[in-house]
């Protein structure tokens, strides 16, 4: 278990707050109570691994992205590369430009693949991933 991560329900009892270092996520899932519990458990389980995963590839993620750059091993890092590659030929850009959105997408994927939901959102510092079932 990651001892840094803080995971708690917000006072409204509807939204989950996940915090680990620079990553600060608020998410909400919509569905039956059991499905929401499954979604929040999956989000929490995935969340506690993300920062360490990113830190293990940080030197690579701080380098400019190029069309033929090697691929990182982590799922979030690969999402980051995919997000910036369309711009790499015309400007200096590193995968770090997409870190918040990639984390939001990764958490959302964990949520929607673990439960039957009508909708869900993940807000990571203003980068928001949405699921509309």
N, C-alpha and C positions, 0 to 999 in steps of 0.2 A: 504494500500500500504506500502511496505517496503521502508522507507526513505534512507536506506543505499545503496540499490542496484543501480548500474549505468548500464544503457542499452543504447547502441548507435551503429549506423552503423559505420564501419571503413571507412577511407577515400576512399577506392576503391569502395564503394557503393554496395558491394556484400556480405560482411561478417558482422555478428552481433557480438558485444562484450558485454558480460554480466559479471559484476563484483560485488561481495558482500563479503567483508572480505577476507577470504583465498580462496574463489572460484573465479576463473578467466577463463572464457569460451570464446572461439571463435568458431562460427559455420557458416556453409554455407549450404544453400539448393539450389537444382537445379530443376527447373521446370518453369512453366509459372509465370509471374509477380504476379498475384493474389494468386496463390498457395504459392509462396515464402512469400508473405505478411502474409497469414494465418499461415504458419509455424513459422515465426518469432514472431508473436503475441502469439501463443501458447507457444513457448519457453520462451518468456518473462514472461508470466503469471505463468508458472510453476516455473521458476527460482526464482522469488521473495519470494517463500515460502520455498525453500529448506534449507537454512541455519538455520532458526528458527526451522524447523522440526528436523534437525539433533541435534541442541543444546538442544532441549528438551529431547533427549535420550543420551546425550553425556556420562554420567557416565556409562551407559550400554554398549555403543560402545567402551569404553576404557577397558572393561573387556575381559579376554581371551574367545575365542569362544570354545564351547564344543558341541559335537553332540546333547546333550539333553538340551542345553541352551534355556531359554524362548525366544520367538520371539518378536522383537520390533514391535511397531505399525506403524511406518512410512515406506513408500514404498522404499525410498532410503536406509534406515537402513536395511530393509529385503534383498535388493539386496546385501548389504555389507556382511551380514551374509552368504547368499548363496555362495558368492564368496570365502569366507575363510574357510567354513566348510570342504571342501575336505582335507584341510591341518591340521585341528584342532587336529586330533588324533596323529599326529606325531611331532608336534611342537607347541611352544607357538605362538599364533597369535591372534590379536584382529581384529574386523571388520574395524578398522581405516585403516588397510592395503589396503582396497578396496574403500576408500571414493571417490577418484577422478574418478575412472572408473565407480562407481555406479552413481555418479552425471551425468557424460557424458551419460550413458545409459538412465537415466531418462529424460534428456532433449531431447535426440534423440527420445525416445518414444513419447514425446509430439509433436515433429516436424512431425514425419511420420504418426501419427494417426490423425492429423488435416488437412493435405493437401495431394494432389496427386503430388508426387515428383518422379523424376527419380533417384536421389541420394541425400545424405546429409551426413555431418560429424559434429561431436561435439568434440572439442579438449579442455579438461580441464587440463591444465598444463602438457600436454604430454600424458595423458591417453585419447585415442581416440576411439569414438564409430562411426561406419560406417553403412550407409544404402545404399545398391546398389539394386535399384528396378529392 
